[in-house]
Amino acid sequence: MLPRGRPRALGAAALLLLLLLLGFLLFGGDLGCERRKRGGRAGAPGCFPGPLMPRVPPDGRLRRAAALDGDPGAGPGDHNRSDCGPPPPRPSKCELLHVAIVCAGHNSSRDVITLVKSMLFYRKNPLHLHLVTDAVARNILEMLFHTWMVPAVRVSFYNADELKSQVSWIPNKHYSGLYGLMKLVLPSALPAELAHVIVLDTDVTFASDISELWALFAHFSDTQAIGLVENQSDWYLGNLWKNHRPWPALGRGFNTGVILLRLDRLRQAGWEQMWRLTARRELLTLPATSLADQDIFNAVIKEHPGLVQPLPCVWNVQLSDHTLAERCYSAASDLKVIHWNSPKKLQVKNKHVEFFRNFYLTFLEYDGNLLRRELFGCPSQPPPGAEQLQQALAQLDEEDPCFEFRQQQLTVHRVHVTFLPHEPPPPRPHDVTLVAQLSMDRLQMLEALCRHWPGPMSLALYLTDAEAQQFLRFIEASPVLAARQDVAYHVVYREGPLYPVNQLRNVALAQALTPYVFLSDIDFLPAYSLYDYLRASIEQLGLGSQRKAALVVPAFETLHYRFSFPHSKVELLALLDVGALYTFRYHEWPRGHAPTDYARWREAQAPYRVQWAADYEPYVVVPRDCPRYDPRFVGFGWNKVAHIVELDAQEYELLVLPEAFTIHLPHAPSLDISRFRSSPTYRDCLQALKDEFHQDLSRHHGAAALKYLPALQQPQSPARD
């Protein structure tokens, strides 16, 4: 759902206030004093500072200090000096700003989201993002931006695989690999009509409005085509360690984490031939690039210095080893873009690293729903589906007792698929993915589930932005979970008061990659042998093209938090006979699983067919292209039941497997079941949803849906879980 009204603005204002307070507390005593001593600051209004603003020592030691630091700006004509003048004109509030980012893989995709959050937080202009991605990042980011529905943001994707051949001949020692070289080919890869673009690394965080950066294009001379901030370490001076031999650079060189590109001028200047000739020449004497595209950009600029426009250092405050970034700023308000350009990322050493780290973490955990705010006064194409969504929301009656349910059904949740690195399973004809959903309070189930199910899993997690980071740390701290690359975790970001259980199931189901799926719940542990047994059963029964069936996995439960899990059907029956196990919900809601016919299952040696009955909700194995869950069922009640009704209506056989079982573990009741038990209105609304479900069922299946009408009138037990 698109947020509306004052809470959006209040959330943004609260974050900004928090950031300013942090800056005052962490910077005020130290940097504020230094600022007063200097009588000014880098990036002050009315000044266009040079790339690196050294602290001015007392008694005129600037030239000696610069020389000791290896600062090439100690001489005349230096581009390091302050160039004061009128500030560049801001773009009009409705001017479209273009941003290009190269992104590949799961981790880089997460970094892009934090970068985009920081841009959106401060921006006042429409944005067009040009994303050069591999297949993994495209799958993630397409889904994310489609479901994020941010106004006045367009996204275009470019296939990085089609560009690899243009840079694959360049040996590169940088951890970014081939993707670290792709900024070189942007002038030819981006649309020919695109003249200006800001190019960003994924590890930068904005601390200001990106339109201020765009405005710096106005400082370019008629020949300048590349805007860069000076490198804030001595890397290109070659004196960091013995035998350190960097690529050639102009003085201290430039950092390519933030680039302003005049694409039109680069194309006219023959950029592609220019950088290729330079790279080939340097590679005759240098073994490889160490800093990927940055080395080649610097070598070209060394040869053609008229191409570069030095940018104020505050637009790329570099937090890397051997950094001199502290000489760039004097107060928190100076900062424009923070760049974590070290492999250590947040673990770098810097005098003010705690401030920078807290600033980054603020955006990492910031609620992205708050960034769906409208841009006033700028006509723009609404995100796909946004207009229809707003119309549907406008038609809701806030006086309706079931308004909460109907609003939740219309909510469009941001979805981040494959949140963690994931290796798809090799294609096998009868393979099965376990599909389930969970929230933060069920994370403790994951390790046991991984021990019981050795096959692929697709899990949807309902989390806030902050909880997503807690989840990430939870996985990293668990040797069991960190070792599993065949478990795909998909984060659905929380919004609204009711748990969107079937929407979560549909996300996990849609991302399953095997031909079959085991539709389970996170609080069930399957038999240790179930994965292999299901694959064998699918093959033996000829599921799929030969037979349209849903394989029922009988469900049991224990009331003990600790018990010895059975390794076979024989052991399970023994536990059942002594009362250590029960058929699922035997005491509270037996009708939910009674049609499985547990008495017959005890003796069964072969699969047997059972008939659908009212409120039947077994756990089943079906083909991946099975009907999806009905998303209208949110909160508690009838969510699985409706799915089994749909399977039966589409004439799926229900076949019970004689050696299969899964066991429910005890846990505290969810918030939604507590509300269901205590609220008559909640139960009335569930009945209303059931009635609407049957109306739709009748439209789709005609007279065949009449058999389900009595079941829909059955009272729902308030004791079910």
Secondary structure, 3 states (H helix, E strand, C coil): CCCCCHHHHHHHHHHHHHHHHHHHHHHCCCHHHHHHHHCCCCCCCCEECCCCCCCCCHHHCHHHHHHHCCCHHHCCCCCCCCEECCCCCCCCCCCCEEEEEEECHHHHHHHHHHHHHHHHHHCCCCEEEEEEECHHHHHHHHHHHHHHCCCCEEEEEEEHHHCHHHHCCCCECCCCHHHHHHHHHHHHHCCCCCCEEEEECCCEEECCCHHHHHHHHHHCCCCCCEEEEECCCCHHHCCCCCCCCCCCCCCCCEEEEEEEEEHHHHHHCCHHHHHHHHHHHHCCCCCCECCCHHHHHHHHHHHCHHHEEEECHHHCEECCCCCCHHHCCCCHHHCCEEECCCCCHHHCCCCCHHHHHHHHHHHHCCCHHHHCCCCCCCCCCCCCCHHHHHHHHHCCCCCCCCHHHHHHHHCCCCEECCCCCCCCCCCCCCCEEEEEEEEHHHHHHHHHHHHHCCCCEEEEEEECHHHHHHHHHHHHHCHHHHCCCCEEEEEEECCCCCCCHHHHHHHHHHCCCCCEEEECCCCEEECCCHHHHHHHHHHHHCCCCCCCEEEEECEEECCCCCCCCCCCHHHHHHHHHCCCCEECCCCCCHHHCHHHCHHHHHHCCCCEEECCCCCCCCEEEEECCCCCCCCCCCCCCCHHHHHHHHHHHCCCEEEECCCCCEEECCCCCCHHHHHHHHCHHHHHHHHHHHHHHHHHHHHHHHHHHHHHHHHHCCCCCCCCC
